[in-house]
Amino acid sequence: MTTSLQTAERTSISAPTDGLLLIDKPRGLTSHDVVGRLRRILKRRDIGHAGTLDPMATGLLVVLLGEATKLSAYLTADAKAYATTLRLGATTGSLDADAPISEELAVAPEILAELAAGTGPALTAALAGEATRTEQIPPAVSAIQVDGVRSYDRARRGEEVSLPPRAIGVEQLTLMNTAADPPEVTVELRVSKGYYVRAFARDFAERLGTVAHLTALRRLRSGVFSVEEAVFVDHPAMRGQILPLADAIRRALPTIAADGATIVEARQGKRFAAEDAPLTGPFVLFEGDVPIAIAERDADGRGKVLRGFRVGV
């Protein structure tokens, strides 16, 4: 799960100040808690993350340091992979185990038989229905704003919350394990930005004629980054695990190299020649090993700066 402590100790002396930290978030902490703890440990304020994890969830939290915070919008948009276990027959207001049981609904005997066998037509159909969906209604207990107020604040005040469906995608959904006593299903799934795994518990159970909530949720991947690379927030050699900004960019985004007038134009925020750039989507312009700017092609095929990096990073 962690990289070599010995390697970390060797690199910690010259640890970069801008880059990524891949943290294995423990259960019970919010993503904001992790960022706050890192701000105290590293004695700096310019720290963010790329993709919130619920307090109950564990696993990969991509933490951004310094100039790497400019990558947030692009890394947050990446697909993410999770392993999750849901308990059938009971649900909670938050659709996870952090809230008390709010409703119970017996699981039909034929569904229990399929859970015991590990397969069956109802399970297969329920999984297929989720794997092919293109829209999802977010949970009422979510951070989505309704008239300027977070949905979870409205829900916790007892207000009726009705959120519209959002476009999502399920790239992969794999059944890993089932059990009949208690009735549980464990799956691994790779999903697009905006997908709520808690809503999967709700919708999957509905297809089986019951209710459910998550009892475990772990993020395995975020884009190109894996939880196997992550360290715990209190790891003694955590500073040595900072992935330098240039290395992180090269892993996560397309890049093009340039020099001369192109670099001058980009630093001034002007359009620049970008014949080697991807036709669509963001890319990063480099001068040697130094990232200059996040950019994209405009309608005329020239590079347009979206965010510039501070000189000297």
C-alpha positions, 0 to 999 in steps of 0.5 A: 500500500505504501511506497518504500520507507527507505526510498521516502527517507532518501528523498525527503531532504529535497522534497518538492514544495509543489506537487501531489500527495497520494493519501490513503484516507482513513474512515471517519475523516472528511476530505477537509479534515485531511487537508487541514491536518496536512496544512498543520503538518506541512505548515502551509495553506496552499493545499487542496484535493481532487475529489471529495470522499465521504467520511465513511469512505477510505482510500485514495485522496489526491492532495494538491500542493502549491501550484498543483492546485491549478490541476484540480478541475482537470484531475477531479474530472477523471474517472474513479474506481471504487470497491463497495459493499452494500447491505440489503434490507435496510437503509439510512438517511445518508445511504451509508452506515454513518446514519441510523437505520431509517427503513427496513424492507425484507429481501425476497426469498428468491433474491436471498437464494441468488445471493447464496448462490452468487448469481441469478437472473435478478442479480444479473439484471440489476447489475446490467441496469446499473452498468448501462445507465447514463443518468443518476439522481444524486442522494439527498444528502449530498453537497449539491446546492439548491437555491444556494443551500447545500442539499445535505443541509436541507435534508438534515433540516427535514426538508423534502429534497428533490434533485434532478438527474445528472449525466454520468457513466459507468465504465466497468461494474464487476460483482466480487462477492455476495452473501445471504446472511446478512444479505450483502453484495460487494462490487468494484466499479469504475465510474465518471465524475459526478457518480454517487456510489451511495445512489448505486446502493439505493437504485440497485436495491430498488431493482431487487425490490428492497432497500440498501445502504453502504457498509464499506466504500474504498476508492481504488483509483483516481485517473492514473493514480492508484491507492497502492501508491498512497501513504497514510496522512501520519506516515513518518516519511510522508514529505518524501512521497510528494510527487513533483509537479512536472512528474504529476503533470506528465502522468495526468495530462498530455504535454507538448514541448516548446521554446522561444517565441512560443514560451514568451507568448504563453507566459504573456497569455497570448495565443501560441502555435500548437500544432503538436497539441491534442485536438481537444481537451487540456494539455500542458506546455513545457519548456524543458522540464518546467511547466509553463501553462495549462492550455487548449486549442481554440477554434483556429487551432492555436493554443489558448492559455487556461492557467499559467504556472508560476515562474520557476516551479 
